[in-house]
Amino acid sequence: MRRFVIAMGAAPHMKLSRQGVEFSATDAPMTFDTHDAAYDYLVRHNEEEPLKGVRGEIIEDLSL
């Protein structure tokens, strides 16, 4: 099954944590079933920390 995550554009190894409060390379990432679901989350929360001022990229996480 394909899973998508939101990564920090400047540091793609940093993914939005499952709790949605920070970007982390070690914490479990917040995952989405579809690219559209990840996009919707990104649009709804782009003015809130930790997404505010960050170029978020939606990527398929092949490690999951």
Beta strands, then each sheet from edge to edge (+ up, - down):
strand 1: 4-8
strand 2: 11-16
strand 3: 23-24
strand 4: 56-60
sheet 1: 3+ 2- 1+ 4-
end
